[in-house]
Amino acid sequence: MTQPDTLESNFAAADEIQWPPTDLWSDEPPLESDLHREQIELLIHILKLFWQDRNDFYITGNLTIYYNEQQLKSRDFRGPDLFVVLGTEKKDRKSWVVWGENGQYPHLILEILSSSTEKVDRGVKKALYQDVFRTPNYFWFDPVTLEFQGFHLVDGQYEPLQPTEQGWLWSQPLELYLGVQDRKLRWFTADGQLIPSPDERAEQEHQRAEQEHQRAEQERQRAEQERQRAEQAEQELARLRAQLDSSSSEAS
């Protein structure tokens, strides 16, 4: 699995470097539309829930990545719409400051295309993520046209990922698929199962609880029917005994 380059590999004596500050705030513009925001939030919420027992990853959206001091001075920031970093602490951050994160860059980046950003997303950002970030997986998705494409890093160059029959694309670092379903980009497991959203999981839990309630009610009804049958049988037996006793008395 290809890993992003780290700052340590670029410097022989990292302990002698005077690093810029690490407590920098994100400086990203607001998202362009509800479609953009909803798509990004959907993927983030789903993965956080799916990996809720893991503490070794970070996923966020529309957050600035500070990757060198020159960029900090020029304010030339590149904040992906969504990115995932593996092998890091799961905690809240104001921004992703590479030199404050052991030189780590994202393992997966997703950009949501729009008419105003698609040229940059296909060109400048793709080159940056390939040549500087060395991010193993780069995807873009248009929530209007549903254009979806992904790349993986091969010998330092992005090569297109080949889709499955369903049109899904595999992320080796995350060991998950990304694919379009019901006009939304979604995560799928390696065996092809749709990973549910929090709302979908809550609905599944509600349905399971309802099914359990129905099964319990059916068991209660069966038990009540058995009780009634036993009671009727006992009453019938008592009636027959009484009838037999009456017949015996008359015969005497």
PLY file of the C-alpha trace (Angstrom):
ply
format ascii 1.0
element vertex 252
property float x
property float y
property float z
element edge 251
property int vertex1
property int vertex2
end_header
0.00 0.00 0.00
1.43 3.33 -1.02
1.88 5.72 1.89
2.04 9.51 1.78
5.46 11.07 2.10
6.33 12.50 5.50
8.21 15.64 6.42
10.83 13.52 8.16
11.96 12.12 4.82
12.60 15.64 3.53
14.86 16.79 6.34
17.95 15.15 7.79
17.82 16.97 11.11
14.19 17.68 11.89
14.96 18.50 15.51
16.95 21.56 14.39
14.11 23.05 12.34
12.17 26.03 13.62
8.63 24.98 12.77
5.80 27.48 12.27
2.93 27.37 14.79
0.67 24.32 14.79
-2.49 25.81 16.34
-3.77 27.36 13.11
-7.44 27.89 12.32
-9.01 26.57 9.15
-9.55 29.27 6.52
-11.95 27.72 4.02
-14.86 29.43 2.23
-18.38 28.08 2.82
-19.57 25.19 0.68
-21.31 26.12 -2.55
-24.66 24.39 -2.10
-26.81 22.19 0.09
-25.93 19.28 -2.21
-22.23 19.77 -1.48
-22.72 20.05 2.26
-25.15 17.14 2.53
-22.90 14.86 0.48
-19.81 15.62 2.54
-21.63 15.32 5.87
-23.20 12.04 4.80
-19.85 10.39 4.06
-18.27 11.75 7.24
-21.11 10.65 9.53
-21.27 7.18 7.96
-17.56 6.46 8.29
-17.41 7.80 11.85
-20.26 5.51 12.84
-18.84 2.52 10.96
-15.43 3.00 12.60
-16.77 4.15 15.96
-14.62 1.60 17.80
-11.43 2.77 16.09
-9.21 5.54 17.44
-6.58 5.58 14.69
-8.14 7.72 11.98
-9.33 11.25 11.24
-12.03 12.24 8.75
-13.25 15.76 8.14
-14.48 18.10 5.45
-13.82 21.62 4.19
-10.86 22.00 6.55
-7.58 23.72 5.67
-4.45 21.61 5.28
-1.32 23.60 6.12
1.61 21.84 4.50
4.55 24.26 4.44
5.67 27.64 5.72
5.67 29.27 2.28
2.04 28.26 1.81
1.27 29.72 5.23
2.75 33.07 4.24
1.13 33.16 0.80
-2.27 32.05 2.16
-2.34 29.58 -0.73
-4.27 26.91 1.16
-5.72 23.71 -0.23
-8.65 22.59 1.85
-10.16 19.39 0.39
-13.91 18.93 0.56
-13.25 15.68 2.43
-10.14 13.85 3.53
-9.18 10.83 5.64
-5.92 10.27 7.49
-5.06 6.85 8.91
-2.72 6.00 11.75
-3.43 9.20 13.65
-5.31 10.22 16.77
-9.07 10.62 16.48
-9.69 14.06 17.98
-11.14 17.44 17.07
-8.86 19.84 15.20
-9.00 23.48 14.06
-7.09 22.56 10.88
-4.69 19.88 9.67
-1.15 21.14 10.19
1.22 18.66 8.56
4.29 19.63 10.58
2.26 19.19 13.76
0.95 15.77 12.70
4.24 13.88 12.33
4.44 14.90 8.69
1.29 13.00 7.76
-0.77 13.84 4.69
-4.21 12.42 3.86
-4.57 8.86 2.62
-7.78 9.69 0.77
-9.09 12.98 -0.61
-12.47 13.69 -2.20
-13.46 16.85 -4.03
-17.09 17.68 -4.85
-17.13 19.20 -8.32
-18.98 22.37 -9.23
-18.87 24.71 -12.22
-16.61 27.10 -10.31
-14.16 24.52 -8.91
-13.99 21.63 -11.35
-11.10 23.06 -13.39
-8.97 23.47 -10.27
-10.07 20.09 -8.87
-9.11 18.30 -12.10
-5.86 20.21 -12.57
-4.07 22.16 -9.84
-5.40 20.15 -6.92
-4.86 16.82 -8.61
-1.23 17.77 -9.26
-0.80 18.98 -5.68
-2.24 15.81 -4.17
-0.09 13.70 -6.49
3.23 15.53 -6.33
3.26 17.18 -2.90
0.80 15.32 -0.68
1.50 11.94 -2.31
-2.04 10.98 -1.31
-2.72 7.33 -2.30
-6.35 7.91 -3.34
-7.94 10.95 -4.97
-11.62 11.02 -5.97
-13.97 13.59 -7.37
-17.76 13.52 -7.61
-20.34 15.81 -9.19
-23.62 15.62 -7.23
-25.55 17.08 -10.17
-24.23 15.10 -13.16
-23.11 12.15 -10.97
-19.69 12.12 -12.63
-17.46 10.00 -10.41
-13.78 9.25 -10.91
-10.93 8.06 -8.74
-7.18 7.63 -8.91
-4.51 5.71 -7.06
-0.84 6.52 -6.84
1.36 4.20 -8.91
5.10 4.93 -9.04
4.43 8.53 -8.10
1.72 9.13 -10.71
-2.05 9.01 -10.47
-3.59 6.19 -12.47
-7.37 5.87 -12.92
-9.09 3.31 -10.73
-11.07 0.69 -12.63
-14.73 0.55 -11.62
-16.60 -2.60 -10.68
-19.71 -3.73 -12.55
-21.69 -1.50 -10.19
-19.45 1.47 -10.98
-17.80 1.44 -7.55
-14.16 2.36 -6.98
-11.90 0.62 -4.46
-9.87 2.47 -1.85
-7.03 0.19 -0.80
-5.94 2.32 2.18
-9.45 2.29 3.66
-10.35 -1.16 2.32
-13.73 0.19 1.30
-15.54 0.98 -1.93
-16.99 4.33 -2.92
-19.97 4.22 -5.23
-23.11 6.07 -6.27
-26.46 4.92 -4.93
-29.69 6.91 -5.09
-27.71 9.87 -6.47
-25.45 9.97 -3.41
-21.85 8.88 -3.04
-21.74 6.10 -0.45
-19.31 3.77 1.29
-19.52 0.01 0.68
-17.73 -2.82 2.48
-15.25 -5.10 0.74
-18.00 -7.72 0.33
-20.34 -5.21 -1.30
-22.61 -4.25 1.58
-23.90 -0.69 1.75
-22.70 0.92 4.98
-25.78 2.50 6.56
-26.06 6.13 7.53
-26.91 7.02 11.15
-30.56 7.51 10.15
-30.61 4.22 8.25
-29.00 2.38 11.15
-31.51 3.91 13.57
-34.33 2.77 11.28
-32.81 -0.72 11.11
-32.60 -0.82 14.90
-36.21 0.36 15.13
-37.31 -2.35 12.71
-35.37 -5.01 14.63
-36.93 -3.83 17.89
-40.37 -3.88 16.28
-39.76 -7.41 14.98
-38.64 -8.52 18.43
-41.76 -6.96 19.91
-43.92 -8.77 17.36
-42.17 -12.08 18.07
-42.64 -11.57 21.81
-46.32 -10.75 21.26
-46.75 -13.87 19.13
-45.12 -15.96 21.85
-47.43 -14.39 24.44
-50.46 -15.16 22.29
-49.31 -18.76 21.73
-48.77 -19.18 25.47
-52.23 -17.74 26.15
-53.78 -20.10 23.61
-52.01 -23.06 25.21
-53.24 -21.96 28.63
-56.80 -21.67 27.35
-56.60 -25.09 25.66
-55.26 -26.63 28.87
-58.01 -24.95 30.87
-60.68 -26.14 28.45
-59.26 -29.66 28.53
-59.30 -29.62 32.32
-62.88 -28.35 32.34
-63.91 -31.05 29.88
-62.21 -33.70 31.98
-64.00 -32.42 35.08
-67.32 -32.50 33.22
-66.76 -36.07 32.07
-65.82 -37.15 35.60
-68.91 -35.48 36.98
-71.03 -37.18 34.32
-69.43 -40.52 35.11
-70.02 -40.07 38.84
-73.64 -39.17 38.13
-74.13 -42.27 35.99
-72.57 -44.46 38.66
-74.88 -43.04 41.33
-77.97 -43.71 39.22
-76.87 -47.26 38.55
-76.53 -47.90 42.26
0 1
1 2
2 3
3 4
4 5
5 6
6 7
7 8
8 9
9 10
10 11
11 12
12 13
13 14
14 15
15 16
16 17
17 18
18 19
19 20
20 21
21 22
22 23
23 24
24 25
25 26
26 27
27 28
28 29
29 30
30 31
31 32
32 33
33 34
34 35
35 36
36 37
37 38
38 39
39 40
40 41
41 42
42 43
43 44
44 45
45 46
46 47
47 48
48 49
49 50
50 51
51 52
52 53
53 54
54 55
55 56
56 57
57 58
58 59
59 60
60 61
61 62
62 63
63 64
64 65
65 66
66 67
67 68
68 69
69 70
70 71
71 72
72 73
73 74
74 75
75 76
76 77
77 78
78 79
79 80
80 81
81 82
82 83
83 84
84 85
85 86
86 87
87 88
88 89
89 90
90 91
91 92
92 93
93 94
94 95
95 96
96 97
97 98
98 99
99 100
100 101
101 102
102 103
103 104
104 105
105 106
106 107
107 108
108 109
109 110
110 111
111 112
112 113
113 114
114 115
115 116
116 117
117 118
118 119
119 120
120 121
121 122
122 123
123 124
124 125
125 126
126 127
127 128
128 129
129 130
130 131
131 132
132 133
133 134
134 135
135 136
136 137
137 138
138 139
139 140
140 141
141 142
142 143
143 144
144 145
145 146
146 147
147 148
148 149
149 150
150 151
151 152
152 153
153 154
154 155
155 156
156 157
157 158
158 159
159 160
160 161
161 162
162 163
163 164
164 165
165 166
166 167
167 168
168 169
169 170
170 171
171 172
172 173
173 174
174 175
175 176
176 177
177 178
178 179
179 180
180 181
181 182
182 183
183 184
184 185
185 186
186 187
187 188
188 189
189 190
190 191
191 192
192 193
193 194
194 195
195 196
196 197
197 198
198 199
199 200
200 201
201 202
202 203
203 204
204 205
205 206
206 207
207 208
208 209
209 210
210 211
211 212
212 213
213 214
214 215
215 216
216 217
217 218
218 219
219 220
220 221
221 222
222 223
223 224
224 225
225 226
226 227
227 228
228 229
229 230
230 231
231 232
232 233
233 234
234 235
235 236
236 237
237 238
238 239
239 240
240 241
241 242
242 243
243 244
244 245
245 246
246 247
247 248
248 249
249 250
250 251
